[in-house]
Amino acid sequence: MTELITGLLQESISGIALGCIYALIALGFTLIYKATEVVNFAQGELMMVGAYVNFFFVTTFISSAGEPTLWTFIVALAGSIIFALAFGWLLDLIINRPMKDEPIFSIIMATISLSIILRALVAIIAGPMSLLPISPFGEGVFSFGGIVISILDTFIIGSAVILVILFYYFFNKTRWGVAMQATSEDPIAAQLMGIPVNRVNSLVWIFSALVATISGILLAPKLSLLDTTMGFLGLKAFPAAVLGGFGSIAGAIVGGVIMGVIETISIGTLSFHYVWIKEINDIIVWIVLIAVLMIKPDGLFGVEKVKKV
Protein backbone atom coordinates (compact mmCIF):
# COMPACT_ATOMS: atom_id res chain seq x y z
CA MET A 1 0.00 0.00 0.00
CA THR A 2 2.85 2.38 0.87
CA GLU A 3 4.51 1.58 -2.45
CA LEU A 4 1.26 2.39 -4.27
CA ILE A 5 0.89 5.76 -2.52
CA THR A 6 4.54 6.65 -3.16
CA GLY A 7 4.16 5.77 -6.82
CA LEU A 8 0.99 7.84 -7.12
CA LEU A 9 2.63 10.86 -5.48
CA GLN A 10 5.70 10.67 -7.70
CA GLU A 11 3.67 10.25 -10.86
CA SER A 12 1.31 13.04 -9.80
CA ILE A 13 4.25 15.46 -9.70
CA SER A 14 5.41 14.28 -13.13
CA GLY A 15 1.80 14.56 -14.30
CA ILE A 16 1.57 18.14 -13.05
CA ALA A 17 4.67 18.97 -15.12
CA LEU A 18 3.12 17.36 -18.20
CA GLY A 19 -0.19 19.04 -17.38
CA CYS A 20 1.50 22.44 -17.21
CA ILE A 21 2.66 21.94 -20.80
CA TYR A 22 -0.84 20.87 -21.85
CA ALA A 23 -2.14 23.96 -20.05
CA LEU A 24 0.15 26.25 -22.04
CA ILE A 25 -0.93 24.62 -25.31
CA ALA A 26 -4.58 24.89 -24.25
CA LEU A 27 -3.94 28.53 -23.41
CA GLY A 28 -2.96 29.07 -27.05
CA PHE A 29 -6.26 27.53 -28.16
CA THR A 30 -8.13 29.75 -25.70
CA LEU A 31 -6.42 33.01 -26.66
CA ILE A 32 -7.34 32.74 -30.33
CA TYR A 33 -10.85 31.46 -29.58
CA LYS A 34 -11.58 34.31 -27.17
CA ALA A 35 -10.53 36.92 -29.71
CA THR A 36 -11.84 35.42 -32.96
CA GLU A 37 -14.13 32.51 -31.95
CA VAL A 38 -11.94 30.29 -34.14
CA VAL A 39 -10.33 27.04 -33.01
CA ASN A 40 -6.74 26.93 -34.24
CA PHE A 41 -6.14 23.26 -34.94
CA ALA A 42 -2.54 24.05 -35.92
CA GLN A 43 -1.60 24.89 -32.32
CA GLY A 44 0.14 21.55 -31.84
CA GLU A 45 2.15 22.07 -35.01
CA LEU A 46 3.17 25.56 -33.84
CA MET A 47 4.51 23.85 -30.72
CA MET A 48 6.39 21.33 -32.87
CA VAL A 49 7.93 24.05 -35.05
CA GLY A 50 9.03 25.97 -31.95
CA ALA A 51 10.70 22.85 -30.55
CA TYR A 52 12.57 22.23 -33.82
CA VAL A 53 13.70 25.86 -34.07
CA ASN A 54 15.02 25.77 -30.51
CA PHE A 55 16.81 22.47 -31.24
CA PHE A 56 18.43 24.10 -34.29
CA PHE A 57 19.64 27.07 -32.23
CA VAL A 58 20.97 24.84 -29.43
CA THR A 59 22.89 22.51 -31.74
CA THR A 60 24.24 25.44 -33.77
CA PHE A 61 25.55 27.24 -30.68
CA ILE A 62 26.98 24.01 -29.27
CA SER A 63 28.88 23.32 -32.50
CA SER A 64 30.28 26.85 -32.31
CA ALA A 65 31.14 26.81 -28.60
CA GLY A 66 32.26 23.18 -28.50
CA GLU A 67 30.16 22.19 -25.49
CA PRO A 68 26.74 23.08 -24.04
CA THR A 69 26.67 25.81 -21.43
CA LEU A 70 23.89 27.66 -19.64
CA TRP A 71 24.32 30.59 -22.03
CA THR A 72 23.83 28.23 -24.97
CA PHE A 73 20.30 27.44 -23.84
CA ILE A 74 19.52 31.02 -22.82
CA VAL A 75 20.58 32.45 -26.19
CA ALA A 76 18.74 29.63 -28.00
CA LEU A 77 15.61 30.44 -26.00
CA ALA A 78 15.91 34.12 -26.91
CA GLY A 79 16.29 33.23 -30.59
CA SER A 80 13.27 30.92 -30.43
CA ILE A 81 11.15 33.64 -28.81
CA ILE A 82 12.09 36.12 -31.54
CA PHE A 83 11.18 33.51 -34.14
CA ALA A 84 7.82 32.88 -32.42
CA LEU A 85 6.97 36.59 -32.43
CA ALA A 86 7.74 36.88 -36.15
CA PHE A 87 5.97 33.60 -36.97
CA GLY A 88 2.82 34.61 -35.08
CA TRP A 89 2.74 37.93 -36.91
CA LEU A 90 3.15 36.09 -40.25
CA LEU A 91 0.28 33.69 -39.45
CA ASP A 92 -1.97 36.62 -38.63
CA LEU A 93 -0.99 38.20 -41.95
CA ILE A 94 -1.63 35.14 -44.14
CA ILE A 95 -4.55 33.47 -42.32
CA ASN A 96 -6.40 35.73 -39.91
CA ARG A 97 -6.56 39.00 -41.87
CA PRO A 98 -7.43 37.65 -45.35
CA MET A 99 -10.16 35.41 -43.89
CA LYS A 100 -11.49 37.83 -41.30
CA ASP A 101 -15.03 38.06 -42.71
CA GLU A 102 -15.18 34.51 -44.04
CA PRO A 103 -17.29 31.75 -42.43
CA ILE A 104 -15.71 30.28 -39.29
CA PHE A 105 -15.71 26.83 -40.90
CA SER A 106 -13.44 28.15 -43.69
CA ILE A 107 -10.97 29.58 -41.17
CA ILE A 108 -10.92 26.30 -39.22
CA MET A 109 -10.18 24.40 -42.43
CA ALA A 110 -7.36 26.86 -43.09
CA THR A 111 -5.80 26.06 -39.70
CA ILE A 112 -6.13 22.32 -40.38
CA SER A 113 -4.43 22.82 -43.74
CA LEU A 114 -1.72 24.85 -42.00
CA SER A 115 -1.06 21.99 -39.58
CA ILE A 116 -0.59 19.52 -42.44
CA ILE A 117 1.68 21.93 -44.33
CA LEU A 118 3.84 22.60 -41.28
CA ARG A 119 4.33 18.87 -40.60
CA ALA A 120 5.34 18.33 -44.22
CA LEU A 121 7.73 21.29 -44.29
CA VAL A 122 9.43 20.25 -41.05
CA ALA A 123 9.83 16.69 -42.37
CA ILE A 124 11.39 18.06 -45.59
CA ILE A 125 13.74 20.51 -43.84
CA ALA A 126 14.73 18.48 -40.76
CA GLY A 127 14.48 15.03 -42.33
CA PRO A 128 12.32 12.03 -41.42
CA MET A 129 14.56 10.81 -38.59
CA SER A 130 13.71 11.55 -34.98
CA LEU A 131 16.04 13.88 -33.10
CA LEU A 132 17.30 13.70 -29.53
CA PRO A 133 16.77 17.04 -27.78
CA ILE A 134 19.35 18.17 -25.26
CA SER A 135 18.14 18.98 -21.75
CA PRO A 136 19.98 21.76 -19.89
CA PHE A 137 19.55 19.71 -16.69
CA GLY A 138 20.73 16.35 -18.00
CA GLU A 139 19.41 13.46 -15.91
CA GLY A 140 19.54 15.46 -12.67
CA VAL A 141 17.06 14.48 -9.94
CA PHE A 142 16.47 15.09 -6.27
CA SER A 143 14.52 13.00 -3.80
CA PHE A 144 12.76 13.26 -0.50
CA GLY A 145 10.69 10.71 1.38
CA GLY A 146 11.31 8.06 -1.27
CA ILE A 147 9.90 10.29 -4.03
CA VAL A 148 12.28 11.02 -6.91
CA ILE A 149 11.63 14.20 -8.89
CA SER A 150 13.57 15.28 -11.95
CA ILE A 151 14.99 18.78 -12.06
CA LEU A 152 13.41 19.12 -15.50
CA ASP A 153 9.90 18.54 -14.09
CA THR A 154 10.55 21.08 -11.36
CA PHE A 155 11.74 23.60 -13.94
CA ILE A 156 8.67 22.99 -16.13
CA ILE A 157 6.27 23.56 -13.23
CA GLY A 158 8.13 26.68 -12.10
CA SER A 159 8.24 28.07 -15.65
CA ALA A 160 4.53 27.47 -16.13
CA VAL A 161 3.69 29.23 -12.87
CA ILE A 162 5.81 32.24 -13.83
CA LEU A 163 4.24 32.41 -17.29
CA VAL A 164 0.71 32.23 -15.86
CA ILE A 165 1.52 35.09 -13.45
CA LEU A 166 2.95 37.17 -16.30
CA PHE A 167 -0.09 36.49 -18.48
CA TYR A 168 -2.44 37.36 -15.63
CA TYR A 169 -0.64 40.65 -15.09
CA PHE A 170 -0.65 41.42 -18.82
CA PHE A 171 -4.35 40.67 -19.33
CA ASN A 172 -5.55 42.51 -16.24
CA LYS A 173 -3.06 45.34 -15.65
CA THR A 174 -1.90 46.50 -19.08
CA ARG A 175 -3.63 48.56 -21.74
CA TRP A 176 -3.25 45.97 -24.47
CA GLY A 177 -4.37 43.16 -22.18
CA VAL A 178 -7.59 44.99 -21.30
CA ALA A 179 -8.06 45.77 -25.01
CA MET A 180 -7.77 42.05 -25.80
CA GLN A 181 -10.41 41.22 -23.19
CA ALA A 182 -12.73 43.92 -24.54
CA THR A 183 -12.26 42.67 -28.10
CA SER A 184 -13.04 39.10 -27.09
CA GLU A 185 -16.26 40.21 -25.36
CA ASP A 186 -17.61 42.39 -28.19
CA PRO A 187 -15.38 43.25 -31.18
CA ILE A 188 -17.85 45.75 -32.64
CA ALA A 189 -18.28 47.67 -29.38
CA ALA A 190 -14.51 47.59 -28.82
CA GLN A 191 -13.90 49.08 -32.26
CA LEU A 192 -16.49 51.79 -31.63
CA MET A 193 -14.64 52.68 -28.43
CA GLY A 194 -11.45 53.25 -30.41
CA ILE A 195 -9.69 49.94 -29.79
CA PRO A 196 -7.59 48.86 -32.81
CA VAL A 197 -9.20 45.44 -33.23
CA ASN A 198 -6.93 44.36 -36.08
CA ARG A 199 -3.81 45.03 -33.99
CA VAL A 200 -5.34 43.21 -31.04
CA ASN A 201 -6.09 40.15 -33.19
CA SER A 202 -2.54 40.25 -34.51
CA LEU A 203 -1.25 40.37 -30.94
CA VAL A 204 -3.40 37.36 -30.06
CA TRP A 205 -1.81 35.26 -32.83
CA ILE A 206 1.65 36.40 -31.74
CA PHE A 207 0.93 35.39 -28.14
CA SER A 208 -0.47 32.06 -29.30
CA ALA A 209 2.69 31.29 -31.30
CA LEU A 210 4.84 32.38 -28.36
CA VAL A 211 3.00 30.10 -25.91
CA ALA A 212 3.20 27.20 -28.38
CA THR A 213 6.95 27.68 -28.84
CA ILE A 214 7.62 27.74 -25.11
CA SER A 215 5.46 24.63 -24.72
CA GLY A 216 7.50 22.82 -27.38
CA ILE A 217 10.79 23.84 -25.77
CA LEU A 218 9.62 22.46 -22.40
CA LEU A 219 8.02 19.32 -23.81
CA ALA A 220 10.83 18.12 -26.12
CA PRO A 221 13.36 17.14 -23.40
CA LYS A 222 10.58 15.57 -21.33
CA LEU A 223 9.63 13.32 -24.26
CA SER A 224 13.36 12.70 -24.97
CA LEU A 225 12.42 12.58 -28.64
CA LEU A 226 11.67 15.15 -31.31
CA ASP A 227 9.80 14.31 -34.50
CA THR A 228 6.88 15.55 -36.58
CA THR A 229 4.33 13.45 -34.67
CA MET A 230 4.91 15.79 -31.73
CA GLY A 231 2.29 18.09 -33.25
CA PHE A 232 -0.44 15.55 -32.57
CA LEU A 233 0.07 16.13 -28.83
CA GLY A 234 -1.75 19.40 -29.39
CA LEU A 235 -4.90 17.32 -29.75
CA LYS A 236 -4.40 16.14 -26.16
CA ALA A 237 -4.40 19.74 -25.02
CA PHE A 238 -7.66 20.37 -26.87
CA PRO A 239 -9.77 18.29 -24.44
CA ALA A 240 -7.97 20.08 -21.61
CA ALA A 241 -9.25 23.42 -22.94
CA VAL A 242 -12.75 21.97 -23.34
CA LEU A 243 -12.67 20.41 -19.88
CA GLY A 244 -11.77 23.70 -18.23
CA GLY A 245 -14.31 25.62 -20.28
CA PHE A 246 -13.39 26.71 -23.78
CA GLY A 247 -12.59 30.41 -23.72
CA SER A 248 -11.60 30.43 -20.06
CA ILE A 249 -7.91 31.07 -19.36
CA ALA A 250 -8.18 29.70 -15.81
CA GLY A 251 -10.06 26.70 -17.20
CA ALA A 252 -7.31 25.98 -19.73
CA ILE A 253 -4.73 25.88 -16.94
CA VAL A 254 -6.77 23.72 -14.57
CA GLY A 255 -7.93 21.41 -17.38
CA GLY A 256 -4.36 20.91 -18.60
CA VAL A 257 -3.08 19.97 -15.14
CA ILE A 258 -5.99 17.55 -14.57
CA MET A 259 -5.43 15.83 -17.90
CA GLY A 260 -1.67 15.58 -17.35
CA VAL A 261 -2.05 13.99 -13.91
CA ILE A 262 -4.70 11.53 -15.10
CA GLU A 263 -2.62 10.46 -18.11
CA THR A 264 0.60 9.99 -16.12
CA ILE A 265 -1.01 8.04 -13.29
CA SER A 266 -2.96 5.78 -15.64
CA ILE A 267 0.16 4.97 -17.68
CA GLY A 268 2.26 4.35 -14.56
CA THR A 269 1.24 2.92 -11.20
CA LEU A 270 -2.42 2.22 -11.92
CA SER A 271 -1.73 0.24 -15.10
CA PHE A 272 0.93 -1.75 -13.21
CA HIS A 273 -1.46 -2.69 -10.40
CA TYR A 274 -4.60 -2.88 -12.55
CA VAL A 275 -3.86 -4.43 -15.94
CA TRP A 276 -7.19 -3.41 -17.50
CA ILE A 277 -6.29 0.30 -17.19
CA LYS A 278 -3.41 -0.27 -19.62
CA GLU A 279 -5.98 -1.05 -22.31
CA ILE A 280 -7.66 2.37 -22.03
CA ASN A 281 -4.57 4.58 -21.63
CA ASP A 282 -5.09 6.28 -24.99
CA ILE A 283 -8.72 7.12 -24.36
CA ILE A 284 -8.89 7.72 -20.62
CA VAL A 285 -8.61 11.52 -20.96
CA TRP A 286 -11.51 11.49 -23.40
CA ILE A 287 -13.56 9.34 -21.02
CA VAL A 288 -12.95 11.87 -18.23
CA LEU A 289 -13.84 14.72 -20.60
CA ILE A 290 -17.17 13.13 -21.56
CA ALA A 291 -17.99 12.37 -17.91
CA VAL A 292 -17.36 16.00 -16.87
CA LEU A 293 -19.26 17.46 -19.83
CA MET A 294 -22.26 15.29 -18.99
CA ILE A 295 -22.40 17.08 -15.63
CA LYS A 296 -21.13 20.51 -16.74
CA PRO A 297 -21.62 20.92 -20.50
CA ASP A 298 -19.76 24.26 -20.51
CA GLY A 299 -16.71 22.86 -18.69
CA LEU A 300 -15.46 23.45 -15.18
CA PHE A 301 -14.98 27.20 -15.61
CA GLY A 302 -17.22 27.76 -18.61
CA VAL A 303 -20.08 30.23 -18.49
CA GLU A 304 -23.37 29.32 -20.13
CA LYS A 305 -24.24 31.72 -22.91
CA VAL A 306 -27.82 32.89 -22.98
CA LYS A 307 -29.15 33.86 -26.38
CA LYS A 308 -31.81 36.55 -26.40
CA VAL A 309 -34.52 36.24 -29.01
RODO-2510 file (C-alpha; in nm, 4 decimals, decimal comma):
residues 309
     n   res          X          Y          Z
     1     m     0,0000     0,0000     0,0000
     2     t     0,2847     0,2382     0,0873
     3     e     0,4505     0,1577    -0,2453
     4     l     0,1256     0,2391    -0,4270
     5     i     0,0885     0,5756    -0,2519
     6     t     0,4541     0,6654    -0,3157
     7     g     0,4157     0,5772    -0,6817
     8     l     0,0987     0,7841    -0,7123
     9     l     0,2630     1,0863    -0,5483
    10     q     0,5704     1,0672    -0,7703
    11     e     0,3666     1,0253    -1,0864
    12     s     0,1307     1,3040    -0,9803
    13     i     0,4246     1,5462    -0,9703
    14     s     0,5407     1,4276    -1,3127
    15     g     0,1797     1,4561    -1,4302
    16     i     0,1574     1,8139    -1,3050
    17     a     0,4670     1,8974    -1,5118
    18     l     0,3120     1,7361    -1,8205
    19     g    -0,0191     1,9038    -1,7381
    20     c     0,1504     2,2436    -1,7213
    21     i     0,2660     2,1943    -2,0797
    22     y    -0,0836     2,0868    -2,1848
    23     a    -0,2142     2,3955    -2,0046
    24     l     0,0152     2,6247    -2,2040
    25     i    -0,0934     2,4618    -2,5314
    26     a    -0,4579     2,4886    -2,4247
    27     l    -0,3940     2,8533    -2,3405
    28     g    -0,2961     2,9071    -2,7047
    29     f    -0,6261     2,7528    -2,8158
    30     t    -0,8131     2,9750    -2,5705
    31     l    -0,6420     3,3010    -2,6656
    32     i    -0,7344     3,2736    -3,0332
    33     y    -1,0846     3,1465    -2,9581
    34     k    -1,1584     3,4308    -2,7173
    35     a    -1,0528     3,6924    -2,9714
    36     t    -1,1844     3,5424    -3,2959
    37     e    -1,4130     3,2507    -3,1951
    38     v    -1,1939     3,0294    -3,4136
    39     v    -1,0329     2,7043    -3,3011
    40     n    -0,6738     2,6935    -3,4238
    41     f    -0,6144     2,3262    -3,4944
    42     a    -0,2538     2,4046    -3,5917
    43     q    -0,1601     2,4892    -3,2320
    44     g     0,0141     2,1549    -3,1836
    45     e     0,2155     2,2069    -3,5011
    46     l     0,3168     2,5556    -3,3836
    47     m     0,4506     2,3849    -3,0719
    48     m     0,6391     2,1329    -3,2866
    49     v     0,7932     2,4047    -3,5052
    50     g     0,9026     2,5967    -3,1952
    51     a     1,0701     2,2850    -3,0552
    52     y     1,2566     2,2227    -3,3821
    53     v     1,3698     2,5857    -3,4072
    54     n     1,5019     2,5767    -3,0512
    55     f     1,6812     2,2472    -3,1239
    56     f     1,8429     2,4099    -3,4287
    57     f     1,9639     2,7067    -3,2233
    58     v     2,0969     2,4844    -2,9428
    59     t     2,2885     2,2508    -3,1735
    60     t     2,4239     2,5443    -3,3770
    61     f     2,5547     2,7238    -3,0685
    62     i     2,6983     2,4006    -2,9267
    63     s     2,8880     2,3318    -3,2496
    64     s     3,0282     2,6848    -3,2310
    65     a     3,1135     2,6808    -2,8596
    66     g     3,2258     2,3179    -2,8499
    67     e     3,0157     2,2191    -2,5485
    68     p     2,6741     2,3077    -2,4038
    69     t     2,6673     2,5814    -2,1430
    70     l     2,3890     2,7663    -1,9637
    71     w     2,4322     3,0589    -2,2028
    72     t     2,3829     2,8228    -2,4966
    73     f     2,0297     2,7437    -2,3837
    74     i     1,9518     3,1024    -2,2824
    75     v     2,0578     3,2450    -2,6191
    76     a     1,8743     2,9634    -2,8000
    77     l     1,5605     3,0443    -2,5996
    78     a     1,5911     3,4122    -2,6907
    79     g     1,6293     3,3228    -3,0587
    80     s     1,3272     3,0920    -3,0430
    81     i     1,1148     3,3637    -2,8809
    82     i     1,2093     3,6119    -3,1538
    83     f     1,1176     3,3506    -3,4138
    84     a     0,7821     3,2882    -3,2415
    85     l     0,6968     3,6593    -3,2426
    86     a     0,7740     3,6878    -3,6147
    87     f     0,5972     3,3600    -3,6974
    88     g     0,2818     3,4611    -3,5080
    89     w     0,2738     3,7932    -3,6915
    90     l     0,3149     3,6087    -4,0248
    91     l     0,0284     3,3693    -3,9450
    92     d    -0,1974     3,6624    -3,8628
    93     l    -0,0985     3,8202    -4,1953
    94     i    -0,1633     3,5141    -4,4139
    95     i    -0,4551     3,3473    -4,2315
    96     n    -0,6401     3,5735    -3,9915
    97     r    -0,6561     3,8998    -4,1866
    98     p    -0,7429     3,7645    -4,5354
    99     m    -1,0160     3,5411    -4,3886
   100     k    -1,1486     3,7834    -4,1300
   101     d    -1,5035     3,8056    -4,2708
   102     e    -1,5176     3,4507    -4,4042
   103     p    -1,7287     3,1748    -4,2428
   104     i    -1,5710     3,0279    -3,9293
   105     f    -1,5708     2,6833    -4,0901
   106     s    -1,3439     2,8148    -4,3691
   107     i    -1,0965     2,9583    -4,1173
   108     i    -1,0922     2,6302    -3,9220
   109     m    -1,0185     2,4397    -4,2435
   110     a    -0,7357     2,6861    -4,3091
   111     t    -0,5798     2,6058    -3,9702
   112     i    -0,6133     2,2316    -4,0379
   113     s    -0,4430     2,2824    -4,3744
   114     l    -0,1722     2,4845    -4,2005
   115     s    -0,1065     2,1987    -3,9578
   116     i    -0,0588     1,9521    -4,2439
   117     i     0,1678     2,1933    -4,4332
   118     l     0,3838     2,2602    -4,1277
   119     r     0,4331     1,8875    -4,0604
   120     a     0,5340     1,8328    -4,4222
   121     l     0,7726     2,1294    -4,4285
   122     v     0,9426     2,0252    -4,1052
   123     a     0,9832     1,6694    -4,2373
   124     i     1,1394     1,8064    -4,5589
   125     i     1,3740     2,0509    -4,3838
   126     a     1,4734     1,8481    -4,0758
   127     g     1,4481     1,5029    -4,2326
   128     p     1,2325     1,2034    -4,1418
   129     m     1,4561     1,0812    -3,8595
   130     s     1,3706     1,1546    -3,4976
   131     l     1,6044     1,3878    -3,3105
   132     l     1,7304     1,3697    -2,9531
   133     p     1,6770     1,7039    -2,7775
   134     i     1,9352     1,8172    -2,5256
   135     s     1,8140     1,8984    -2,1753
   136     p     1,9980     2,1764    -1,9887
   137     f     1,9549     1,9705    -1,6695
   138     g     2,0730     1,6354    -1,8003
   139     e     1,9412     1,3464    -1,5907
   140     g     1,9538     1,5458    -1,2668
   141     v     1,7061     1,4481    -0,9937
   142     f     1,6471     1,5091    -0,6269
   143     s     1,4522     1,2996    -0,3803
   144     f     1,2756     1,3261    -0,0497
   145     g     1,0694     1,0712     0,1382
   146     g     1,1310     0,8060    -0,1275
   147     i     0,9898     1,0286    -0,4035
   148     v     1,2281     1,1020    -0,6910
   149     i     1,1626     1,4200    -0,8890
   150     s     1,3570     1,5281    -1,1947
   151     i     1,4993     1,8776    -1,2059
   152     l     1,3409     1,9124    -1,5505
   153     d     0,9900     1,8542    -1,4095
   154     t     1,0548     2,1082    -1,1356
   155     f     1,1737     2,3604    -1,3936
   156     i     0,8667     2,2988    -1,6130
   157     i     0,6275     2,3560    -1,3232
   158     g     0,8135     2,6681    -1,2100
   159     s     0,8242     2,8072    -1,5648
   160     a     0,4532     2,7475    -1,6134
   161     v     0,3686     2,9232    -1,2868
   162     i     0,5814     3,2240    -1,3825
   163     l     0,4237     3,2410    -1,7291
   164     v     0,0710     3,2235    -1,5862
   165     i     0,1520     3,5086    -1,3448
   166     l     0,2947     3,7172    -1,6299
   167     f    -0,0090     3,6492    -1,8482
   168     y    -0,2443     3,7361    -1,5628
   169     y    -0,0641     4,0652    -1,5094
   170     f    -0,0653     4,1416    -1,8825
   171     f    -0,4347     4,0672    -1,9332
   172     n    -0,5550     4,2506    -1,6239
   173     k    -0,3063     4,5339    -1,5653
   174     t    -0,1895     4,6502    -1,9076
   175     r    -0,3625     4,8561    -2,1741
   176     w    -0,3254     4,5967    -2,4473
   177     g    -0,4367     4,3164    -2,2175
   178     v    -0,7589     4,4992    -2,1302
   179     a    -0,8059     4,5767    -2,5008
   180     m    -0,7771     4,2046    -2,5795
   181     q    -1,0415     4,1222    -2,3193
   182     a    -1,2729     4,3918    -2,4539
   183     t    -1,2259     4,2674    -2,8103
   184     s    -1,3044     3,9099    -2,7086
   185     e    -1,6258     4,0206    -2,5355
   186     d    -1,7608     4,2386    -2,8187
   187     p    -1,5375     4,3252    -3,1183
   188     i    -1,7845     4,5751    -3,2639
   189     a    -1,8275     4,7667    -2,9377
   190     a    -1,4506     4,7595    -2,8823
   191     q    -1,3902     4,9079    -3,2263
   192     l    -1,6491     5,1794    -3,1634
   193     m    -1,4639     5,2680    -2,8426
   194     g    -1,1446     5,3250    -3,0407
   195     i    -0,9690     4,9938    -2,9786
   196     p    -0,7589     4,8861    -3,2809
   197     v    -0,9203     4,5440    -3,3226
   198     n    -0,6926     4,4365    -3,6080
   199     r    -0,3815     4,5031    -3,3993
   200     v    -0,5344     4,3211    -3,1043
   201     n    -0,6089     4,0150    -3,3194
   202     s    -0,2538     4,0252    -3,4511
   203     l    -0,1248     4,0371    -3,0944
   204     v    -0,3396     3,7357    -3,0064
   205     w    -0,1811     3,5258    -3,2831
   206     i     0,1646     3,6399    -3,1738
   207     f     0,0927     3,5388    -2,8138
   208     s    -0,0472     3,2058    -2,9300
   209     a     0,2687     3,1293    -3,1300
   210     l     0,4839     3,2375    -2,8356
   211     v     0,3003     3,0104    -2,5905
   212     a     0,3199     2,7203    -2,8377
   213     t     0,6948     2,7683    -2,8842
   214     i     0,7622     2,7739    -2,5110
   215     s     0,5462     2,4626    -2,4723
   216     g     0,7499     2,2823    -2,7375
   217     i     1,0793     2,3841    -2,5769
   218     l     0,9624     2,2460    -2,2403
   219     l     0,8024     1,9316    -2,3814
   220     a     1,0834     1,8117    -2,6122
   221     p     1,3364     1,7137    -2,3400
   222     k     1,0575     1,5568    -2,1330
   223     l     0,9634     1,3316    -2,4255
   224     s     1,3358     1,2697    -2,4970
   225     l     1,2417     1,2578    -2,8636
   226     l     1,1672     1,5145    -3,1310
   227     d     0,9802     1,4313    -3,4502
   228     t     0,6878     1,5546    -3,6576
   229     t     0,4326     1,3453    -3,4666
   230     m     0,4909     1,5792    -3,1730
   231     g     0,2294     1,8088    -3,3247
   232     f    -0,0436     1,5548    -3,2565
   233     l     0,0065     1,6128    -2,8834
   234     g    -0,1750     1,9398    -2,9392
   235     l    -0,4900     1,7316    -2,9754
   236     k    -0,4400     1,6139    -2,6164
   237     a    -0,4404     1,9744    -2,5016
   238     f    -0,7660     2,0373    -2,6869
   239     p    -0,9771     1,8294    -2,4437
   240     a    -0,7968     2,0077    -2,1608
   241     a    -0,9246     2,3418    -2,2941
   242     v    -1,2750     2,1975    -2,3339
   243     l    -1,2665     2,0407    -1,9881
   244     g    -1,1767     2,3703    -1,8232
   245     g    -1,4314     2,5616    -2,0285
   246     f    -1,3394     2,6710    -2,3780
   247     g    -1,2595     3,0413    -2,3723
   248     s    -1,1596     3,0431    -2,0058
   249     i    -0,7907     3,1067    -1,9360
   250     a    -0,8178     2,9700    -1,5813
   251     g    -1,0059     2,6703    -1,7202
   252     a    -0,7309     2,5981    -1,9730
   253     i    -0,4727     2,5880    -1,6941
   254     v    -0,6765     2,3717    -1,4566
   255     g    -0,7931     2,1413    -1,7376
   256     g    -0,4361     2,0908    -1,8595
   257     v    -0,3083     1,9973    -1,5142
   258     i    -0,5991     1,7552    -1,4571
   259     m    -0,5425     1,5832    -1,7905
   260     g    -0,1669     1,5580    -1,7347
   261     v    -0,2053     1,3992    -1,3912
   262     i    -0,4701     1,1528    -1,5103
   263     e    -0,2623     1,0458    -1,8106
   264     t     0,0601     0,9987    -1,6124
   265     i    -0,1015     0,8039    -1,3291
   266     s    -0,2961     0,5784    -1,5645
   267     i     0,0158     0,4974    -1,7681
   268     g     0,2261     0,4349    -1,4565
   269     t     0,1241     0,2919    -1,1204
   270     l    -0,2421     0,2225    -1,1924
   271     s    -0,1725     0,0244    -1,5103
   272     f     0,0925    -0,1746    -1,3209
   273     h    -0,1456    -0,2693    -1,0400
   274     y    -0,4598    -0,2884    -1,2553
   275     v    -0,3863    -0,4426    -1,5943
   276     w    -0,7185    -0,3412    -1,7498
   277     i    -0,6292     0,0296    -1,7188
   278     k    -0,3415    -0,0266    -1,9616
   279     e    -0,5983    -0,1054    -2,2307
   280     i    -0,7656     0,2371    -2,2033
   281     n    -0,4569     0,4576    -2,1630
   282     d    -0,5090     0,6279    -2,4993
   283     i    -0,8724     0,7125    -2,4358
   284     i    -0,8887     0,7723    -2,0624
   285     v    -0,8606     1,1518    -2,0957
   286     w    -1,1511     1,1488    -2,3398
   287     i    -1,3560     0,9343    -2,1016
   288     v    -1,2955     1,1868    -1,8232
   289     l    -1,3842     1,4716    -2,0599
   290     i    -1,7167     1,3135    -2,1562
   291     a    -1,7988     1,2374    -1,7915
   292     v    -1,7360     1,6003    -1,6872
   293     l    -1,9258     1,7461    -1,9828
   294     m    -2,2261     1,5291    -1,8990
   295     i    -2,2401     1,7082    -1,5632
   296     k    -2,1127     2,0514    -1,6736
   297     p    -2,1615     2,0918    -2,0498
   298     d    -1,9759     2,4262    -2,0513
   299     g    -1,6711     2,2863    -1,8691
   300     l    -1,5459     2,3446    -1,5178
   301     f    -1,4981     2,7203    -1,5605
   302     g    -1,7225     2,7757    -1,8610
   303     v    -2,0077     3,0226    -1,8492
   304     e    -2,3366     2,9322    -2,0132
   305     k    -2,4236     3,1724    -2,2913
   306     v    -2,7822     3,2890    -2,2981
   307     k    -2,9152     3,3861    -2,6381
   308     k    -3,1805     3,6547    -2,6397
   309     v    -3,4517     3,6245    -2,9012
***
